[in-house]
Amino acid sequence: MSAELAKHLSLMAFEAAVAAAVILALFTVRPVVGLAPLYTTVGVFYYLATLLAGTTFVKVAPSLLMSPGSVALFPASLFAVLLVYIREDAKEARNMIYGLLAANVSASLLAFLASQHLSGPLAFNPLALPAALFAQSPRLFVVGTLALFADTVLIVLVYEALARVIGPLFPRLWLTLALVLAFDTLLFVTGGFVEHPAYREILLSGMLGKVAAAVVYAAALALYLPRASGAEPRPVVEARPGLGDLFGWLTYRQKYEALRAQAARDPLTGAYNRGFFDEMLRAQLAASHRSRAPLTLMMVDVDHFKRINDRHGHVEGDRALRVIARALTGAVRSSDIVCRYGGEEFAILLPGTPLVAATQLAGRVREEVPAACAREKIAGGERITVTIGLAALPEDGEQGDTLIRTADRRLYRGKEAGRDRVMAA
């Protein structure tokens, strides 16, 4: 391998790593800035990838050409969709897919209109930019848009299918990205260049480059997911897909949530019920064992709840439970699971959240509950507090009953120590 070729290949790998790092950084700060900066950035990456794919190539073999746009930057879009799907939910991934499609269509249209300024007697074009640089052919535009939609939906379905048969995280992520990127190359190159004399060379070089880039993106995601705190406060938004919503009925998680939503709710508080908690604890434990991702259980008990009922009546006690359930739900992500465990006790499952991050979240929950009760003037404005016990996989045990016993033991230790506190060890 020549030094010049090694430089270009290293540069493409570095470009993929930078794109992955930017996406992960924007995703990490979403509790502060929201997801809009991430969506905007991914849209820019996609347009830049399209521009480079049509203008810039590196000769890696006598008959093989690779574009840094196609190889290094295009996979960033699928990487972002997969990240959002795994760490958020199907609804948010669907929103991102629609955003990418809208960005692709609008950017292509405006670029075509802008290209009309580059020629004509009144045009001043000191860099001699060709109009073709901005005006994508109608054929490539249609093929590219269809391929983008197919890719972004397919990556969710492939990941869900592989999750059932492949336990280790990195090979599952790499194979998901590699299969979908290979499909994208086949669809796009066949749709755009099937009659071209170099069709086979274009197809082969695209597949080799994208499958190699999948290693970089899969490694970045495999390193990020187990270490992500997952403790960002985010309101719960229930997914209610319509019959015409393709992504709603294609995705496993969204369909599962839609079917379970009503039957799994506690009628008084609106939180999930005990049966759903037992089911999800088993499912989340199995998922954590497969991916080696952390999982924390938070047990929350309302302090002196009997006193509320005795002094203010059971109707006020019920109102207090409803307000507290809303406060707990509002303090966690949509992927976290808030359940009424029994009486005045709640259980919260925090997938992907290590004990340290869960302890910080529990501190915010402990502050939010009395604040929410004060706003609603529960029990005549009397200060209502909670005591919280935490237990985490793997450090506190590998089985569900072990985690429950540990979290309960720590909760009652907090009660004995004076209540209104978080006990994590």
C-alpha positions as CSV (number, residue, x, y, z in Angstrom):
1,M,0.0,0.0,0.0
2,S,1.4,3.4,-1.0
3,A,1.8,6.2,1.5
4,E,-0.7,8.3,-0.4
5,L,-3.4,5.5,-0.3
6,A,-2.7,4.9,3.4
7,K,-3.2,8.6,4.0
8,H,-6.6,8.7,2.2
9,L,-7.9,5.5,4.0
10,S,-6.7,6.8,7.4
11,L,-8.4,10.1,6.6
12,M,-11.7,8.4,5.8
13,A,-11.6,6.3,9.0
14,F,-10.9,9.5,10.9
15,E,-13.8,11.3,9.2
16,A,-16.1,8.5,10.3
17,A,-14.8,8.6,13.9
18,V,-15.3,12.4,14.0
19,A,-18.8,12.1,12.7
20,A,-19.6,9.4,15.3
21,A,-18.1,11.5,18.1
22,V,-20.1,14.6,17.1
23,I,-23.4,12.6,17.0
24,L,-22.7,11.0,20.4
25,A,-21.8,14.3,21.9
26,L,-25.0,16.0,20.7
27,F,-27.0,13.0,21.9
28,T,-25.4,13.1,25.3
29,V,-26.3,16.8,25.8
30,R,-29.9,16.4,24.6
31,P,-31.3,17.0,28.1
32,V,-30.0,20.5,27.9
33,V,-30.4,21.4,24.2
34,G,-33.0,18.9,23.0
35,L,-32.7,16.6,19.9
36,A,-33.0,19.4,17.3
37,P,-29.2,20.1,17.1
38,L,-28.6,16.3,16.5
39,Y,-31.2,16.1,13.8
40,T,-29.9,19.2,12.1
41,T,-26.3,18.0,12.2
42,V,-27.2,14.6,10.8
43,G,-29.2,16.3,8.0
44,V,-26.0,18.4,7.1
45,F,-23.9,15.2,7.2
46,Y,-26.3,13.5,4.8
47,Y,-26.2,16.4,2.3
48,L,-22.4,16.7,2.5
49,A,-22.2,12.9,2.0
50,T,-24.4,13.2,-1.1
51,L,-22.3,16.1,-2.5
52,L,-19.0,14.3,-1.9
53,A,-20.3,11.0,-3.3
54,G,-20.9,12.8,-6.6
55,T,-17.7,14.7,-6.8
56,T,-14.8,13.2,-4.9
57,F,-13.3,9.7,-5.2
58,V,-10.1,7.9,-4.1
59,K,-8.5,5.3,-6.3
60,V,-7.9,2.3,-3.9
61,A,-7.1,-0.2,-6.6
62,P,-6.8,-0.1,-10.4
63,S,-10.5,-0.6,-10.9
64,L,-11.9,0.5,-7.5
65,L,-12.9,4.0,-6.5
66,M,-14.2,5.0,-3.1
67,S,-15.9,8.3,-2.2
68,P,-15.4,9.6,1.4
69,G,-18.9,10.9,1.3
70,S,-20.4,7.4,0.6
71,V,-18.0,5.5,2.7
72,A,-17.3,7.7,5.7
73,L,-20.2,10.2,6.0
74,F,-23.3,8.4,4.7
75,P,-23.2,5.7,7.5
76,A,-23.4,8.5,10.1
77,S,-27.1,8.9,9.3
78,L,-27.9,5.2,9.9
79,F,-25.6,5.3,13.0
80,A,-27.7,8.2,14.4
81,V,-31.0,6.5,13.7
82,L,-29.8,3.3,15.4
83,L,-28.5,5.3,18.4
84,V,-31.8,7.1,18.9
85,Y,-33.8,3.9,18.5
86,I,-31.8,2.0,21.1
87,R,-31.5,4.8,23.7
88,E,-34.8,6.5,23.2
89,D,-37.7,4.7,21.5
90,A,-39.3,3.8,18.2
91,K,-41.4,7.0,18.1
92,E,-38.3,9.3,18.3
93,A,-36.5,7.2,15.7
94,R,-39.5,7.6,13.4
95,N,-39.4,11.4,13.9
96,M,-35.7,11.4,13.0
97,I,-36.4,9.3,9.8
98,Y,-39.1,11.8,8.7
99,G,-36.7,14.7,9.5
100,L,-34.0,13.2,7.3
101,L,-36.4,12.6,4.4
102,A,-37.6,16.2,4.7
103,A,-34.1,17.5,4.8
104,N,-33.1,15.5,1.8
105,V,-36.0,16.7,-0.3
106,S,-35.8,20.3,0.7
107,A,-32.0,20.5,0.4
108,S,-32.0,18.9,-3.1
109,L,-34.8,21.2,-4.3
110,L,-33.0,24.4,-3.1
111,A,-29.7,23.2,-4.4
112,F,-31.2,22.7,-7.8
113,L,-32.7,26.2,-7.7
114,A,-29.4,27.6,-6.6
115,S,-27.6,26.0,-9.5
116,Q,-29.6,28.1,-11.9
117,H,-27.6,31.1,-10.7
118,L,-24.3,29.7,-12.0
119,S,-24.9,30.2,-15.7
120,G,-26.2,32.9,-17.9
121,P,-24.9,36.3,-19.1
122,L,-25.5,38.0,-15.7
123,A,-23.9,35.3,-13.6
124,F,-20.6,36.0,-11.9
125,N,-19.0,32.7,-11.0
126,P,-15.3,33.4,-10.0
127,L,-14.7,29.8,-8.9
128,A,-16.2,28.4,-12.1
129,L,-18.4,26.1,-10.1
130,P,-20.4,23.7,-12.4
131,A,-24.1,23.7,-12.1
132,A,-24.0,19.9,-11.9
133,L,-22.3,20.2,-8.5
134,F,-25.6,21.2,-7.0
135,A,-28.2,19.9,-9.4
136,Q,-28.6,16.2,-8.6
137,S,-30.1,14.2,-11.5
138,P,-33.8,13.3,-11.1
139,R,-33.0,9.7,-11.3
140,L,-30.3,9.7,-8.5
141,F,-32.6,11.9,-6.4
142,V,-35.5,9.4,-6.6
143,V,-33.2,6.4,-6.0
144,G,-31.4,8.1,-3.2
145,T,-34.6,9.2,-1.4
146,L,-36.1,5.7,-1.7
147,A,-32.9,4.1,-0.5
148,L,-32.7,6.5,2.5
149,F,-36.2,5.6,3.6
150,A,-35.7,1.9,3.2
151,D,-32.3,2.0,5.0
152,T,-33.6,3.9,8.0
153,V,-36.6,1.6,8.5
154,L,-34.6,-1.5,7.8
155,I,-31.8,-0.8,10.3
156,V,-34.4,-0.9,13.1
157,L,-35.9,-4.2,11.9
158,V,-32.5,-5.8,11.4
159,Y,-31.2,-4.7,14.8
160,E,-34.3,-6.2,16.4
161,A,-34.0,-9.5,14.5
162,L,-30.3,-9.8,15.4
163,A,-30.8,-9.0,19.0
164,R,-32.7,-12.2,19.4
165,V,-29.8,-14.4,18.1
166,I,-26.6,-12.4,18.8
167,G,-25.8,-11.6,22.4
168,P,-22.5,-9.6,22.3
169,L,-23.1,-5.9,21.5
170,F,-20.3,-5.1,19.0
171,P,-20.9,-7.9,16.6
172,R,-24.6,-7.3,16.7
173,L,-24.1,-3.6,15.9
174,W,-21.5,-4.2,13.2
175,L,-23.6,-6.8,11.5
176,T,-26.6,-4.6,11.6
177,L,-24.8,-1.7,10.0
178,A,-22.9,-3.8,7.5
179,L,-26.0,-5.6,6.2
180,V,-28.0,-2.4,5.8
181,L,-25.1,-0.5,4.2
182,A,-24.6,-3.4,1.8
183,F,-28.3,-3.3,1.0
184,D,-28.1,0.5,0.5
185,T,-25.1,0.1,-1.9
186,L,-26.9,-2.6,-3.9
187,L,-30.1,-0.5,-4.2
188,F,-28.5,2.8,-4.9
189,V,-25.8,1.7,-7.3
190,T,-28.2,-0.6,-9.2
191,G,-30.8,2.1,-9.4
192,G,-28.4,4.7,-10.5
193,F,-25.6,3.0,-12.5
194,V,-26.8,-0.5,-13.6
195,E,-26.1,0.2,-17.3
196,H,-22.7,1.8,-16.6
197,P,-19.7,-0.1,-17.9
198,A,-18.1,0.1,-14.4
199,Y,-21.2,-1.0,-12.5
200,R,-19.6,-4.0,-10.9
201,E,-16.5,-2.0,-9.8
202,I,-18.7,0.8,-8.4
203,L,-20.8,-1.8,-6.5
204,L,-17.8,-3.7,-5.1
205,S,-15.9,-0.6,-4.0
206,G,-19.0,0.9,-2.3
207,M,-19.7,-2.3,-0.4
208,L,-16.1,-2.8,0.7
209,G,-15.8,0.8,1.9
210,K,-19.1,0.9,3.8
211,V,-18.7,-2.5,5.5
212,A,-15.3,-1.3,6.7
213,A,-16.7,2.0,7.9
214,A,-19.3,0.0,9.8
215,V,-16.5,-1.2,12.0
216,V,-15.7,2.3,13.1
217,Y,-19.3,3.2,13.8
218,A,-20.2,0.0,15.6
219,A,-17.1,0.3,17.8
220,A,-18.1,3.8,18.8
221,L,-21.6,2.8,19.6
222,A,-20.5,-0.4,21.5
223,L,-18.2,1.8,23.6
224,Y,-20.8,4.4,24.3
225,L,-24.0,2.4,25.1
226,P,-22.8,0.6,28.2
227,R,-21.2,3.8,29.6
228,A,-24.1,6.1,28.9
229,S,-25.7,7.2,32.2
230,G,-29.2,7.1,30.8
231,A,-30.4,9.4,33.7
232,E,-31.5,12.4,31.7
233,P,-34.9,13.8,32.7
234,R,-37.3,13.6,29.8
235,P,-41.0,13.6,29.7
236,V,-42.9,10.5,28.7
237,V,-44.8,10.7,25.4
238,E,-47.1,7.8,24.7
239,A,-46.8,6.4,21.2
240,R,-50.2,6.1,19.4
241,P,-49.4,5.2,15.8
242,G,-52.3,5.3,13.3
243,L,-53.1,2.5,10.8
244,G,-51.4,4.5,8.1
245,D,-48.2,5.0,9.9
246,L,-45.8,2.5,8.3
247,F,-43.1,2.9,10.8
248,G,-45.5,2.5,13.7
249,W,-46.7,-1.0,12.7
250,L,-43.3,-2.2,11.4
251,T,-41.3,-1.6,14.6
252,Y,-41.4,-4.1,17.3
253,R,-41.0,-1.9,20.3
254,Q,-43.7,0.6,19.3
255,K,-46.1,-2.1,18.5
256,Y,-45.4,-3.8,21.8
257,E,-45.9,-0.6,23.8
258,A,-49.2,0.2,22.0
259,L,-50.6,-3.2,22.8
260,R,-49.6,-3.1,26.4
261,A,-50.3,0.5,27.3
262,Q,-53.8,0.2,28.6
263,A,-53.8,-3.2,30.3
264,A,-50.5,-2.5,32.1
265,R,-51.5,0.7,33.8
266,D,-52.4,1.2,37.5
267,P,-56.0,2.7,37.4
268,L,-55.3,5.1,40.3
269,T,-52.0,6.6,39.5
270,G,-51.5,6.0,35.7
271,A,-48.1,4.4,36.4
272,Y,-47.4,0.9,35.2
273,N,-48.8,-1.8,37.5
274,R,-47.1,-4.6,39.5
275,G,-47.7,-7.2,36.8
276,F,-46.0,-5.1,34.2
277,F,-43.1,-4.4,36.5
278,D,-42.5,-8.1,37.0
279,E,-42.6,-8.8,33.3
280,M,-40.3,-5.9,32.4
281,L,-37.8,-6.7,35.2
282,R,-37.3,-10.1,33.6
283,A,-37.0,-8.6,30.1
284,Q,-34.6,-5.9,31.1
285,L,-32.4,-8.4,33.1
286,A,-32.2,-10.6,30.0
287,A,-31.4,-7.6,27.8
288,S,-28.7,-6.4,30.2
289,H,-27.1,-9.9,30.4
290,R,-27.0,-10.0,26.6
291,S,-25.5,-6.6,26.1
292,R,-23.6,-6.3,29.4
293,A,-25.3,-2.9,29.9
294,P,-26.0,-1.8,33.5
295,L,-29.5,-1.8,35.0
296,T,-30.6,-0.1,38.2
297,L,-33.8,-0.6,40.2
298,M,-35.1,2.3,42.3
299,M,-37.6,1.6,45.1
300,V,-39.5,4.7,46.2
301,D,-41.7,4.9,49.3
302,V,-43.8,7.8,50.5
303,D,-42.9,8.9,54.0
304,H,-45.7,8.9,56.7
305,F,-48.3,8.2,54.1
306,K,-50.7,6.8,56.7
307,R,-50.6,10.1,58.4
308,I,-52.0,11.8,55.2
309,N,-54.9,9.3,55.1
310,D,-55.6,9.7,58.8
311,R,-55.5,13.5,58.8
312,H,-56.9,14.4,55.4
313,G,-58.9,11.3,54.3
314,H,-58.3,8.6,51.7
315,V,-59.5,10.9,48.8
316,E,-56.6,13.2,49.6
317,G,-54.3,10.2,49.9
318,D,-55.3,9.0,46.5
319,R,-54.7,12.5,45.1
320,A,-51.2,12.5,46.7
321,L,-50.3,9.2,45.0
322,R,-51.4,10.5,41.6
323,V,-49.3,13.7,42.0
324,I,-46.3,11.7,43.1
325,A,-46.6,9.3,40.2
326,R,-46.6,12.2,37.8
327,A,-43.6,13.7,39.5
328,L,-41.7,10.4,39.2
329,T,-42.6,9.9,35.6
330,G,-41.6,13.5,34.7
331,A,-38.1,13.0,36.3
332,V,-37.1,10.1,34.0
333,R,-36.7,9.2,30.3
334,S,-39.4,7.7,28.2
335,S,-37.5,4.5,28.2
336,D,-37.4,4.2,32.0
337,I,-40.3,2.3,33.6
338,V,-42.2,3.8,36.5
339,C,-44.5,1.3,38.3
340,R,-46.7,1.3,41.3
341,Y,-45.3,-1.6,43.3
342,G,-48.0,-1.6,46.0
343,G,-49.7,0.8,48.4
344,E,-47.5,3.9,48.6
345,E,-44.4,2.3,47.1
346,F,-43.2,2.7,43.6
347,A,-40.5,0.9,41.6
348,I,-38.6,2.4,38.7
349,L,-36.4,0.4,36.3
350,L,-33.6,2.4,34.7
351,P,-32.2,0.4,31.7
352,G,-28.6,1.3,30.8
353,T,-28.1,3.3,34.0
354,P,-25.2,2.5,36.3
355,L,-25.6,3.0,40.1
356,V,-23.7,6.3,40.2
357,A,-25.9,8.0,37.6
358,A,-29.0,6.4,39.2
359,T,-28.1,7.9,42.6
360,Q,-27.9,11.4,41.1
361,L,-31.3,10.9,39.5
362,A,-32.7,9.6,42.7
363,G,-31.5,12.9,44.4
364,R,-33.5,14.9,41.8
365,V,-36.5,12.6,42.3
366,R,-36.3,13.2,46.1
367,E,-36.4,17.0,45.5
368,E,-39.1,16.9,42.8
369,V,-41.7,15.0,44.8
370,P,-42.2,17.5,47.7
371,A,-42.0,20.3,45.2
372,A,-44.8,18.8,43.1
373,C,-46.9,18.1,46.1
374,A,-46.4,21.7,47.3
375,R,-47.5,23.0,43.9
376,E,-50.7,21.0,44.2
377,K,-51.2,21.9,47.9
378,I,-51.4,18.2,48.8
379,A,-52.5,17.6,52.4
380,G,-53.0,21.3,53.0
381,G,-49.4,22.1,52.0
382,E,-47.8,19.7,54.4
383,R,-44.3,18.7,53.3
384,I,-44.4,15.2,51.7
385,T,-41.2,13.4,51.2
386,V,-40.0,10.0,49.9
387,T,-37.2,7.6,50.8
388,I,-35.4,5.8,48.0
389,G,-33.4,2.6,47.9
390,L,-31.3,1.6,44.9
391,A,-29.8,-1.7,43.7
392,A,-27.9,-2.2,40.5
393,L,-26.8,-5.0,38.2
394,P,-24.2,-6.4,38.2
395,E,-22.7,-5.1,41.5
396,D,-25.7,-5.9,43.7
397,G,-26.7,-9.2,42.1
398,E,-27.7,-10.9,38.8
399,Q,-31.3,-11.9,39.6
400,G,-34.5,-9.9,39.9
401,D,-35.4,-11.0,43.4
402,T,-31.9,-10.2,44.6
403,L,-32.2,-6.6,43.3
404,I,-35.6,-6.2,44.8
405,R,-34.5,-7.4,48.2
406,T,-31.4,-5.3,48.2
407,A,-33.3,-2.1,47.1
408,D,-35.9,-2.8,49.8
409,R,-33.3,-3.3,52.5
410,R,-31.6,-0.1,51.6
411,L,-35.0,1.7,51.5
412,Y,-35.9,0.6,55.0
413,R,-32.5,1.4,56.2
414,G,-33.2,5.0,55.0
415,K,-36.5,4.9,56.9
416,E,-34.7,4.0,60.1
417,A,-32.1,6.7,59.5
418,G,-34.8,9.4,59.5
419,R,-36.5,9.2,56.1
420,D,-36.3,11.7,53.2
421,R,-33.1,10.3,51.8
422,V,-31.4,8.2,49.1
423,M,-29.7,4.9,50.1
424,A,-27.5,3.4,47.4
425,A,-25.1,1.2,49.4
